[in-house]
Amino acid sequence: MINKGIGVVNAVPHLASAIGSSPRILIYQQDGDLVLYKVSGDSPTAEWSANTGGRKPGRVAMQDDGNFVIYGPDNKVHWALWKEMPRGYEGSYIAIDNINGKLAYHKNGNSKEAFYINDKKDCYLAPQ
């Protein structure tokens, strides 16, 4: 089972993907981390993490302005795709890519302007 030993707060709705024999699922854990897992038998493997473990969990939000954000229970930002949100990203969404299993960000709902969150090196991580 995916939550064995992980301590799941919630699976982010609609972010699971069956890719061949290796499905992926994005989970917001009780330790406050958001993790993309490759599920293979009883041993899920972490493929990406927001590195927010050790913080009290709150909620994960895909905001109207297009920013993807993890908030603590006090509504303070723990992690975000952008610290300062650029303009022109309204209507964007995230999904698990059906080909490579990475977490994809689709700018303005356009798959041609997608990038992989797994590869974005300048995400904002708030100090603890």
Secondary structure, DSSP 8 states (H G I E B T S, - for coil): -TTTTT-EEEEEEEEEE--TT--EEEEEETTS-EEEEE--TT--EEEEE-S-TTS---EEEE-TTS-EEEE-TTS-EEEES-SS--SS-TT-EEEE-TTT--EEEEGGG-GGGEEEGGG----EE---
